[in-house]
Amino acid sequence: MSRIASGGVPDYVPQSAVASVTDLLREPALGKMELIIQGINPGAGISRFSAEMIKRYGLDAAGYVFRTGSEADCFDRYEAAVAQGRWVVVPLWHPQFLHHRYRIRALKEPKGLLGTQDDATLVVLRKEACLRIGAAALKDLSQLYIGNPRLSELEDDLRRRA
């Protein structure tokens, strides 16, 4: 599984109008896009990177504001905007259930402020756990690959059942 951070917009926002973070500074995005970008908790990497992007791209001077909150704040705001057809930017990462539920187009981010792709790795913290699991099983587990789309689908299923 790989974790990729990005900002995204609903697929109904024309790519010709908004393909990159820099497009948020021009019309028609400037007149149509919601200026509040709702994030998650302030300690999350995606929140720190997103707040930095607002400054480094000059989005703050154009009126954009990054707001931290809970995951529910972020997801609920995005889903409400989509339900009403509003233009909205959402900080996103993969895997993420919203990618299974909606078509979200990642914005190009020319300055590379969101970092690079992360890879999820199996970590065993206790030596005695390694002994109980065994070398052969650990080798098999290290070969597992579920992929972001499938994990996003699983997360979406779990949220719908909760």
HUJODA-V936980 format. One line per field, one symbol per residue. phi: phi as a letter, one per 40 degrees, with the letter a starting at -180 (. if undefined). psi: psi as a letter, one per 30 degrees, with the letter a starting at -180 (. if undefined). Layout:
phi=???
psi=???
This chain:
phi=.bbbcababdcccdcccabbdccccbccdccbccccbcbbdcccdccccccccdcccgcccchcbcbcacdcdccccccccccbgccabbcbabcadccccbcbccccbdcgccgbccbcbcbbcbdccdcccgccccccccccacgcccccccccdccccc
psi=kkkkklkllkffjkffejflefffflkfeeffkkfkjkaakffkeeeeeeeeeeeffgeefffkkkklaleeeeeeeeeeeefgglkkkkkllklkfffeeljkkkkkiffhfgalklkkkkkjfkefeeeeekeeeeeeeffkjekeeeeeeeeeeeeff.
